[in-house]
Amino acid sequence: MAQNQQRQAESSIATLTANPAIDISTSVERIAPFHKLRCTEARRDPGGGGINVARVLRRFGLDAKAIFPSGGSVGQLLQQLVKEEGIESLSTPIPGETREDFTVTEQASGGQFRFVLPGPALSEEECQALLDALDRLEPRPGFVVASGSLPAGAPIDLFARAAGIAAANGAKMVIDTSGPALAAALSHPLYLVKPNLREFRELVQAPVDTEAQRVKAARELIEAKNIGMIALTLADEGALLVTRKEAWRGRAPKVKPVSTVGAGDSFLGAMISRLILGRSHEDALRFAVAAGTAALLSPGTDLCRPEDVDRLLPQVSIEAL
């Protein structure tokens, strides 16, 4: 019985989203200034990095508890949409109205326009409520994923404090954010960090134009900051996965993008879904690259679809570096 409970705890996942949103997506024939633009029917999805990761994990048969703040009528709708996706959530109340983002696709050109609205400011007390919710989770999660941007008012070290809670509770911490919030999070041991190339360049402040430079910079960061591995996403070029002693290059198959929203979240959710099952790093990278590519085929903010991932998986090439 005790061993079963331990295995359950080690395989449980919590996601933390500090700046969630409802993602609205629609399309118009052509975008032109000063005209009334008739849109197709809007789609609404629960959004924000951690929530999206939980959505992806659910599609691959894994349950994650999503922790996020919510406020106002939009926040109530966000909670409902998360529930409809079969995701258990722990929402902390805030007085501000949860934000909305919207994506508009121009049908004539296939171009996608993304409008990201600011979220409500969070006070120190409201941020602490998020951290307390994480710290009180039972059973203790084996993985904690902090993903997405920080809202106005939130301390830069919010995810660092979450990493401290994860470390104290014996959980593996995964970080997907950028800028000062990412730099601050490196003050604690991290299991996995997933920057894109722009975020990585800002973080290491070193040349990362070649593959060799990227691997070298990743290794130096891993050694300096006690990181287990770095998954560096490279848009349509695929991704690199680097550990202290090994590195792999994953190359994505070429597809015609329908939407670029959620590709990084799909990549991360898919990678965690394999790592938590004890699969090899190569297998996790292959699955993640397939999922990130599959997200490009889904409209709006729908993220990756398992059937697309299965179809693309044999087309992903993995090379040990």
PLY file of the C-alpha trace (Angstrom):
ply
format ascii 1.0
element vertex 321
property float x
property float y
property float z
element edge 320
property int vertex1
property int vertex2
end_header
0.00 0.00 0.00
2.77 2.47 0.96
4.70 1.69 -2.24
1.57 2.27 -4.34
1.00 5.64 -2.66
4.63 6.60 -3.24
4.44 5.69 -6.94
1.19 7.66 -7.27
2.80 10.72 -5.69
5.90 10.44 -7.90
3.74 10.33 -11.04
1.35 13.14 -10.07
1.67 16.55 -11.70
0.76 20.08 -10.69
0.88 23.04 -13.05
1.14 26.66 -11.96
-0.16 29.48 -14.15
0.17 33.01 -12.77
-1.35 34.86 -15.73
-4.11 32.68 -17.19
-6.48 33.71 -19.94
-9.36 32.64 -22.07
-7.99 32.34 -25.60
-10.48 33.41 -28.27
-9.79 32.48 -31.87
-11.65 33.39 -35.05
-10.98 34.25 -38.70
-11.93 36.85 -41.30
-11.62 36.89 -45.07
-9.28 39.88 -45.06
-8.02 42.31 -42.41
-8.35 45.97 -43.38
-8.33 49.16 -41.27
-11.50 51.15 -40.57
-13.81 48.43 -41.91
-16.29 46.32 -40.00
-14.78 42.84 -40.23
-17.24 39.93 -40.17
-15.68 37.06 -38.23
-16.41 33.37 -38.23
-17.77 31.78 -35.06
-15.36 32.27 -32.18
-13.71 29.41 -30.33
-12.88 29.79 -26.64
-10.21 27.71 -24.91
-8.72 27.91 -21.44
-5.23 29.33 -21.75
-1.99 30.26 -20.05
1.17 28.16 -20.07
0.49 25.82 -17.17
-3.15 25.31 -18.10
-2.15 24.46 -21.67
0.42 21.94 -20.43
-2.28 20.32 -18.30
-4.56 20.18 -21.36
-1.87 18.41 -23.38
-1.10 15.95 -20.59
-4.80 15.11 -20.34
-4.87 14.27 -24.05
-2.08 11.77 -23.48
-3.88 10.09 -20.60
-2.17 11.84 -17.68
-3.89 13.95 -15.04
-2.47 17.22 -13.79
-3.92 19.56 -11.20
-3.95 23.12 -12.56
-3.37 25.96 -10.07
-4.21 29.47 -11.21
-5.86 32.72 -10.07
-9.26 33.67 -11.44
-11.57 36.62 -11.06
-14.82 38.04 -12.41
-17.13 36.50 -14.96
-14.25 35.64 -17.28
-12.57 33.81 -14.42
-15.74 31.79 -13.81
-15.84 30.85 -17.48
-12.16 29.88 -17.33
-12.85 27.51 -14.44
-15.74 25.98 -16.36
-13.68 25.49 -19.53
-10.87 23.84 -17.55
-13.42 21.51 -15.95
-14.92 20.64 -19.33
-11.49 19.43 -20.46
-11.45 16.94 -17.58
-8.76 18.80 -15.65
-8.90 19.11 -11.90
-8.12 22.66 -10.83
-7.41 24.71 -7.75
-8.35 28.31 -8.43
-7.46 31.12 -6.04
-9.84 34.12 -6.11
-8.71 37.61 -7.13
-10.77 40.82 -7.43
-9.51 41.63 -10.93
-11.09 40.25 -14.09
-9.24 37.35 -15.72
-7.82 38.42 -19.06
-8.78 37.38 -22.57
-6.48 36.98 -25.57
-7.62 36.70 -29.15
-6.18 35.33 -32.36
-7.47 36.27 -35.80
-6.55 34.37 -38.94
-6.79 36.17 -42.28
-8.22 33.58 -44.66
-6.93 35.26 -47.83
-3.28 35.15 -46.79
-3.26 32.52 -44.07
-1.58 35.06 -41.79
-2.28 34.90 -38.08
-2.59 37.95 -35.83
-2.26 37.46 -32.08
-3.49 40.06 -29.61
-2.37 39.54 -26.02
-4.19 41.66 -23.45
-2.66 42.51 -20.07
-3.86 40.47 -17.15
-5.01 41.85 -13.81
-2.28 42.89 -11.41
-1.66 40.43 -8.57
-0.81 41.59 -5.08
1.81 39.92 -2.91
-1.03 38.33 -0.90
-2.65 36.92 -4.04
0.68 35.51 -5.25
1.27 33.96 -1.85
-2.18 32.32 -2.06
-1.04 30.58 -5.27
2.12 29.35 -3.57
0.18 28.21 -0.51
-2.17 26.24 -2.76
0.83 24.50 -4.30
2.37 23.78 -0.91
-0.86 22.28 0.47
-1.48 19.84 -2.37
-2.15 16.26 -1.33
-0.80 13.93 -2.44
2.42 15.82 -2.96
3.05 16.07 -6.71
6.09 14.37 -8.19
6.33 17.05 -10.89
5.60 20.79 -10.70
5.38 22.74 -13.96
5.48 26.55 -13.75
4.79 27.98 -17.16
3.82 31.25 -18.78
4.29 34.95 -18.10
4.00 36.80 -14.82
1.24 39.40 -14.45
1.77 42.97 -13.33
2.46 43.24 -9.61
3.78 39.70 -9.28
7.27 39.41 -7.77
9.96 38.41 -10.24
10.86 35.49 -7.99
7.35 33.96 -7.95
8.40 30.88 -9.91
11.65 30.72 -7.92
9.59 30.50 -4.75
7.48 27.79 -6.36
10.71 25.94 -7.18
11.70 26.21 -3.54
8.41 24.61 -2.49
8.89 21.85 -5.05
12.40 21.16 -3.79
11.25 21.07 -0.17
8.53 18.57 -1.07
10.78 16.36 -3.18
9.17 17.27 -6.52
10.88 17.71 -9.88
10.54 21.32 -11.03
9.95 22.28 -14.66
10.18 25.93 -15.76
8.95 27.52 -18.98
9.06 31.30 -18.72
11.33 34.11 -19.86
13.35 37.15 -18.87
13.95 38.04 -15.23
11.41 35.44 -14.03
13.44 32.68 -15.69
16.75 34.02 -14.41
15.36 34.22 -10.87
14.04 30.64 -11.02
17.57 29.35 -11.60
18.36 30.02 -7.93
16.83 26.61 -7.11
17.54 23.12 -8.50
15.46 22.52 -11.64
14.69 19.25 -13.38
13.93 20.77 -16.79
14.07 24.23 -18.34
12.44 24.87 -21.72
13.42 28.16 -23.36
13.03 29.07 -27.00
16.07 30.43 -28.83
15.31 34.09 -28.09
14.78 33.39 -24.39
17.93 31.27 -24.27
20.03 33.96 -25.94
18.81 36.56 -23.43
19.53 34.20 -20.55
23.08 33.09 -21.38
24.29 36.36 -22.94
26.63 34.41 -25.22
26.82 33.53 -28.95
24.31 30.77 -29.74
24.21 30.94 -33.53
25.56 27.45 -34.15
24.55 24.08 -32.78
27.90 23.67 -31.05
27.55 27.05 -29.36
24.05 26.17 -28.17
25.14 22.86 -26.67
28.17 24.48 -25.02
26.09 27.32 -23.52
23.44 24.87 -22.31
26.06 22.67 -20.62
27.66 25.64 -18.91
24.27 26.76 -17.62
23.42 23.25 -16.43
26.66 23.03 -14.48
26.45 26.54 -13.05
22.80 26.41 -11.97
22.09 22.78 -11.03
19.71 22.04 -13.91
18.92 18.48 -14.93
18.32 19.19 -18.61
17.54 21.99 -21.05
15.09 21.56 -23.92
15.83 24.34 -26.41
13.03 24.78 -28.95
14.05 26.06 -32.38
10.69 26.75 -34.08
10.37 24.85 -37.37
13.95 23.56 -37.01
12.97 21.26 -34.14
14.72 21.24 -30.79
17.82 20.37 -28.78
17.79 18.38 -25.54
20.96 18.79 -23.49
22.04 17.13 -20.23
25.38 17.23 -18.40
26.87 14.46 -20.50
24.60 13.96 -23.52
22.80 15.97 -26.18
20.29 15.17 -28.91
19.02 17.08 -31.93
15.42 16.57 -32.95
14.39 17.64 -36.45
10.75 18.37 -37.17
8.93 17.30 -40.33
7.88 20.12 -42.64
4.19 21.04 -42.41
2.05 23.95 -43.54
1.13 25.82 -40.35
-2.51 26.55 -39.61
-1.76 28.18 -36.25
1.38 28.71 -34.19
-0.46 29.14 -30.88
0.46 26.60 -28.23
3.30 24.85 -30.05
5.68 25.35 -27.13
3.10 24.20 -24.58
2.35 21.14 -26.69
6.08 20.36 -26.89
6.50 20.65 -23.13
3.39 18.70 -22.19
4.36 15.88 -24.54
7.93 15.75 -23.21
6.75 15.55 -19.60
4.25 12.84 -20.53
7.16 10.64 -21.63
9.64 11.54 -18.92
7.13 10.85 -16.16
6.65 7.34 -17.58
10.39 6.71 -17.41
10.98 6.78 -21.17
14.39 7.61 -22.60
15.48 11.16 -23.35
15.52 10.36 -27.07
11.95 9.06 -26.93
10.80 12.10 -24.96
12.42 14.49 -27.45
10.93 12.67 -30.43
7.45 12.76 -28.92
7.82 16.43 -27.95
8.94 17.51 -31.42
6.05 15.61 -32.98
3.60 17.29 -30.58
5.01 20.76 -31.16
4.71 20.21 -34.91
1.21 18.76 -34.55
0.09 21.94 -32.76
0.80 23.86 -35.98
-1.93 21.81 -37.69
-4.66 22.66 -35.17
-6.80 25.77 -35.64
-6.78 28.64 -33.19
-5.79 27.61 -29.69
-6.66 23.90 -29.94
-3.08 22.66 -29.18
-1.80 19.31 -30.48
-4.09 16.41 -31.30
-2.97 12.89 -30.41
-3.85 11.52 -33.84
-1.62 14.12 -35.51
1.20 13.35 -33.07
0.98 9.63 -33.88
1.08 10.36 -37.60
4.06 12.72 -37.38
6.09 10.65 -34.91
7.82 8.43 -37.52
8.85 11.56 -39.46
10.84 13.07 -36.57
14.56 12.37 -36.76
16.73 12.24 -33.62
20.51 12.56 -33.74
22.84 12.06 -30.79
25.42 14.84 -30.69
0 1
1 2
2 3
3 4
4 5
5 6
6 7
7 8
8 9
9 10
10 11
11 12
12 13
13 14
14 15
15 16
16 17
17 18
18 19
19 20
20 21
21 22
22 23
23 24
24 25
25 26
26 27
27 28
28 29
29 30
30 31
31 32
32 33
33 34
34 35
35 36
36 37
37 38
38 39
39 40
40 41
41 42
42 43
43 44
44 45
45 46
46 47
47 48
48 49
49 50
50 51
51 52
52 53
53 54
54 55
55 56
56 57
57 58
58 59
59 60
60 61
61 62
62 63
63 64
64 65
65 66
66 67
67 68
68 69
69 70
70 71
71 72
72 73
73 74
74 75
75 76
76 77
77 78
78 79
79 80
80 81
81 82
82 83
83 84
84 85
85 86
86 87
87 88
88 89
89 90
90 91
91 92
92 93
93 94
94 95
95 96
96 97
97 98
98 99
99 100
100 101
101 102
102 103
103 104
104 105
105 106
106 107
107 108
108 109
109 110
110 111
111 112
112 113
113 114
114 115
115 116
116 117
117 118
118 119
119 120
120 121
121 122
122 123
123 124
124 125
125 126
126 127
127 128
128 129
129 130
130 131
131 132
132 133
133 134
134 135
135 136
136 137
137 138
138 139
139 140
140 141
141 142
142 143
143 144
144 145
145 146
146 147
147 148
148 149
149 150
150 151
151 152
152 153
153 154
154 155
155 156
156 157
157 158
158 159
159 160
160 161
161 162
162 163
163 164
164 165
165 166
166 167
167 168
168 169
169 170
170 171
171 172
172 173
173 174
174 175
175 176
176 177
177 178
178 179
179 180
180 181
181 182
182 183
183 184
184 185
185 186
186 187
187 188
188 189
189 190
190 191
191 192
192 193
193 194
194 195
195 196
196 197
197 198
198 199
199 200
200 201
201 202
202 203
203 204
204 205
205 206
206 207
207 208
208 209
209 210
210 211
211 212
212 213
213 214
214 215
215 216
216 217
217 218
218 219
219 220
220 221
221 222
222 223
223 224
224 225
225 226
226 227
227 228
228 229
229 230
230 231
231 232
232 233
233 234
234 235
235 236
236 237
237 238
238 239
239 240
240 241
241 242
242 243
243 244
244 245
245 246
246 247
247 248
248 249
249 250
250 251
251 252
252 253
253 254
254 255
255 256
256 257
257 258
258 259
259 260
260 261
261 262
262 263
263 264
264 265
265 266
266 267
267 268
268 269
269 270
270 271
271 272
272 273
273 274
274 275
275 276
276 277
277 278
278 279
279 280
280 281
281 282
282 283
283 284
284 285
285 286
286 287
287 288
288 289
289 290
290 291
291 292
292 293
293 294
294 295
295 296
296 297
297 298
298 299
299 300
300 301
301 302
302 303
303 304
304 305
305 306
306 307
307 308
308 309
309 310
310 311
311 312
312 313
313 314
314 315
315 316
316 317
317 318
318 319
319 320
